[in-house]
């Protein structure tokens, strides 16, 4: 059975589409074909423009063309004054907000691709002059463009494939599961649990340094970035370090702290992304599910037991002390 998909780009940078093009095993075009998904239109990947696209939209509205999956990338700009006219769909005389409101009820499933579409994301940062929101969330609060109880034709809420940009595997796996008619388990923010049940901390190459609380002081150093450089991978959901981009890339693998981009309101942390807020020298953000007293006791013991190799390497920009050789007897 062929499933149809329409992709709209709202207020955002297009980074989630760029990330999607990095999909591997399978690639995105191969995945769509193998999963029986027909892309009706994508503003960056399709050749149709102008009157062709307008005719397609009319066919969708009139029921001449079915719509199984509606993907929206980017936040919905509701301004000015709730008109949505900060972002118009060229040639239609209507705002993109209005098009989403008209098309979403026709879709079997609605997918918010990326944290902007899910929660507002970077588009809603700062003063949010465009009054940008996610499809079904305004930051961490239920109710964005759609009410909290809004449901698609399948009876489900908007599926929030959050991330900035979102991982290509999260998008392709979501689409394949929907096309196959499988149940898609969602967490409390309507993110697919197949990646939201993991933490970015899982598989992080800096875990040995974390275990001993051997911390980097500068971004060029290879130690754990939690204590001084703002990394919150122990609290952020995502399997970024289990299945990295292109087989090897992730933020922490590249030497940059995890900023929890799959979460609502990650874009406004109230401090620099590479800064760890502390009270009396103790980091404010601690690992998920760990009481503060337990963490402090563990950290004290770990620091006291830190091997010289790990301590020295943590403060370097590369491995300067290799593991000790153990010769067989």
C-alpha positions in Angstrom: 0.0 0.0 0.0 1.4 3.4 -1.1 1.5 6.1 1.6 1.6 9.7 0.6 3.6 12.4 2.3 3.6 16.2 2.1 6.4 18.2 3.6 6.1 21.8 4.5 8.8 24.1 5.7 7.7 26.8 8.1 9.8 29.3 10.1 13.2 27.7 10.5 16.6 27.3 8.9 16.0 24.2 6.9 18.6 22.3 8.9 16.4 19.3 9.5 16.1 18.7 5.8 19.9 19.1 5.5 20.3 16.5 8.2 17.8 14.2 6.6 19.9 14.2 3.5 22.7 12.6 5.6 20.6 9.5 6.2 22.5 6.3 5.6 21.5 2.6 5.4 19.1 3.5 3.9 19.4 6.9 2.4 16.3 9.0 2.5 15.2 8.6 -1.2 15.9 4.8 -1.0 14.0 4.7 2.3 10.9 6.4 0.9 10.8 4.0 -2.1 11.4 0.9 0.0 8.8 1.9 2.6 6.2 2.6 -0.1 6.0 6.3 0.6 5.3 8.7 -2.2 6.6 12.2 -1.6 3.8 14.5 -3.0 6.0 17.6 -2.5 8.9 18.9 -0.6 9.8 22.6 -1.1 13.6 21.9 -1.3 13.7 18.4 -2.9 10.8 18.4 -5.4 10.9 19.8 -8.9 7.3 21.0 -8.9 6.7 24.7 -8.4 4.1 27.4 -8.9 0.8 26.2 -10.4 1.8 22.5 -10.1 2.0 22.9 -6.3 -1.1 25.0 -6.1 -3.0 22.3 -8.0 -1.7 19.7 -5.6 -2.8 21.7 -2.6 -6.3 22.2 -4.1 -6.5 18.4 -4.8 -5.7 17.7 -1.2 -8.3 20.2 0.1 -10.9 18.8 -2.2 -10.2 15.2 -1.4 -9.1 14.3 -4.9 -5.7 13.4 -3.4 -5.3 11.5 -0.1 -2.8 12.6 2.5 -1.3 10.0 4.8 1.6 11.9 6.5 2.0 15.6 6.9 5.5 16.6 7.9 6.1 20.2 9.1 9.6 21.5 9.5 10.1 24.8 11.4 8.0 26.7 13.9 4.7 28.3 13.1 4.9 32.1 13.0 1.5 33.3 14.2 2.4 37.0 14.0 1.5 39.7 13.4 -1.5 39.8 15.6 -2.4 36.1 15.0 -2.6 36.5 11.2 0.4 34.3 10.4 1.3 36.7 7.6 4.9 37.0 8.7 5.3 33.8 6.6 3.2 33.5 3.4 3.1 30.5 1.1 4.1 32.1 -2.1 1.5 32.3 -4.8 -1.4 31.3 -2.6 -2.3 34.5 -0.8 -2.4 32.6 2.4 -0.1 32.2 5.3 1.7 29.0 6.0 0.0 28.9 9.3 -3.4 28.8 7.5 -2.3 26.0 5.2 -1.1 23.9 8.1 -4.5 24.5 9.9 -6.3 23.4 6.8 -4.2 20.4 5.8 -3.5 18.8 9.2 -7.0 17.5 9.8 -6.8 15.7 6.4 -3.7 13.8 7.4 -3.6 10.3 8.9 -0.5 11.4 10.8 1.1 14.7 11.5 4.9 14.8 12.2 6.7 17.8 13.6 10.3 17.5 12.3 12.8 19.2 14.6 12.5 21.1 17.8 11.2 24.3 16.1 8.2 22.4 14.7 7.7 20.5 18.0 8.2 23.3 20.6 9.0 26.6 18.9 12.8 26.0 19.2 15.4 28.6 18.1 12.7 30.4 16.1 10.9 31.2 19.3 14.0 32.3 21.2 14.6 35.7 22.8 11.6 38.0 22.6 9.9 35.8 20.0 8.8 38.8 17.8 7.1 36.5 15.2 5.0 34.8 18.0 6.4 31.4 16.9 5.1 28.2 18.4 5.3 24.4 17.8 2.5 22.5 16.3 1.1 21.2 19.6 3.4 22.7 22.1 4.4 26.2 23.1 7.8 25.6 24.7 7.2 23.0 27.4 3.5 23.8 27.6 0.9 21.7 25.8 -1.1 23.7 23.2 0.7 25.5 20.4 -0.9 26.1 17.0 -3.2 23.2 17.9 -5.0 22.6 21.2 -3.6 20.0 23.6 -6.4 17.6 22.8 -6.1 17.9 19.0 -5.8 14.6 17.2 -5.0 13.6 13.6 -7.3 11.2 11.6 -5.5 8.2 13.2 -6.5 9.5 16.6 -2.9 10.4 17.6 -1.3 13.7 18.7 1.4 15.4 16.7 4.5 13.2 16.7 7.4 15.4 17.8 10.7 14.2 16.2 12.6 16.8 18.2 16.2 17.7 17.8 18.2 20.7 16.4 18.7 19.5 13.8 16.9 16.2 14.3 18.8 13.0 13.6 18.1 11.6 10.1 17.6 8.2 11.6 14.9 9.4 13.9 12.9 10.8 10.9 13.4 7.8 8.6 12.5 5.3 11.4 9.4 7.3 12.3 8.2 7.4 8.7 8.9 3.7 8.1 7.0 2.8 11.3 4.0 4.9 10.2 4.1 3.6 6.7 4.1 0.0 8.0 1.1 0.8 10.3 3.0 0.0 13.4 2.2 1.6 16.8 4.6 4.4 17.6 5.2 4.7 21.3 5.6 8.3 22.5 7.0 9.8 25.6 5.5 12.7 27.7 6.4 15.3 25.1 5.1 13.1 22.2 8.7 12.2 21.1 9.2 8.7 19.7 10.4 6.5 22.5 12.8 4.5 20.3 15.2 7.4 20.7 13.7 9.3 23.7 14.2 6.3 26.0 18.0 6.9 25.7 20.2 9.6 27.0 22.9 11.4 25.0 25.2 10.2 27.8 24.8 6.6 26.6 27.8 5.8 24.4 29.5 9.2 24.9 33.3 8.8 24.2 34.0 10.9 27.3 32.3 8.4 29.7 35.6 7.3 31.2 36.4 10.9 32.2 32.9 11.3 33.5 33.2 8.2 35.7 36.2 9.8 37.5 34.9 13.4 37.2 38.0 14.2 35.3 36.9 17.5 33.8 37.9 19.6 30.8 38.4 23.3 31.5 38.5 24.5 27.9 36.7 23.3 24.8 40.0 22.1 23.3 40.5 19.6 26.2 39.2 16.0 26.0 37.9 15.6 29.5 34.2 15.4 30.6 32.4 18.7 29.9 29.7 18.4 32.5 31.5 20.1 35.4 32.7 23.3 33.7 31.5 23.5 30.1 27.8 23.1 30.3 27.3 19.6 28.9 23.9 18.1 30.0 24.1 14.9 28.1 23.3 13.0 31.3 19.8 14.7 31.2 19.2 15.0 27.5 17.2 12.3 25.6 18.6 11.0 22.4 20.7 8.2 21.1 23.1 10.5 19.3 26.2 8.7 20.6 24.7 5.2 19.9 24.0 5.9 16.3 26.0 9.1 15.4 25.6 11.1 12.2 27.3 9.5 9.3 28.5 6.7 11.5 30.8 8.9 13.6 29.5 12.4 14.4 27.9 13.8 17.4 28.2 17.0 19.5 30.3 15.4 22.3 32.4 13.4 19.8 33.2 16.7 18.2 34.3 18.2 21.5 31.2 20.4 22.1 28.8 20.0 25.1 25.4 18.6 24.6 22.8 21.4 24.9 19.8 19.2 25.2 18.4 20.2 21.8 15.6 17.6 21.9 14.0 19.3 24.9 11.5 22.2 25.0 13.1 25.6 25.6 16.6 24.4 25.2 17.3 27.6 23.2 16.9 29.8 26.3 19.0 28.2 29.1 19.6 31.6 30.9 23.3 31.1 30.6 25.9 30.5 27.9 25.7 27.0 26.4 29.4 26.3 27.3 28.9 27.4 30.9 27.9 25.2 33.8 25.8 27.1 36.4 26.9 26.3 39.9 25.9 27.0 43.5 28.7 26.9 46.0 30.8 25.2 43.4 28.2 22.4 42.8 26.7 22.1 39.3 23.0 23.0 39.3 22.1 20.4 36.7 22.8 16.9 37.8 22.3 13.5 36.0 18.7 12.4 35.6 17.2 10.4 38.5 20.3 10.9 40.8 19.8 12.6 44.2 22.2 15.5 44.8 23.7 13.9 47.9 24.5 10.7 46.2 26.1 12.5 43.3 28.3 14.6 45.5 29.4 11.5 47.5 30.1 9.6 44.3 32.0 12.6 42.7 34.2 13.0 45.8 35.2 9.3 45.8 35.7 9.3 42.0 38.0 12.4 42.0 40.0 10.9 44.9 40.5 7.6 42.9 41.2 9.2 39.5 44.2 7.5 37.8 47.0 9.8 36.8 46.5 8.8 33.1 42.9 10.0 33.1 43.6 13.2 35.0 46.4 14.2 32.7 44.5 13.3 29.5 41.4 15.1 30.6 43.3 18.4 30.6 45.0 17.8 27.3 43.7 18.2 23.7 44.7 14.7 22.9 45.7 11.4 24.6 49.1 12.1 26.1 49.3 9.0 28.4 48.2 5.7 26.8 46.7 2.9 28.8 49.1 0.8 30.9 50.3 -2.3 29.1 49.7 -5.5 30.9 52.1 -8.2 29.7 51.0 -11.8 30.0 52.7 -13.8 32.6 
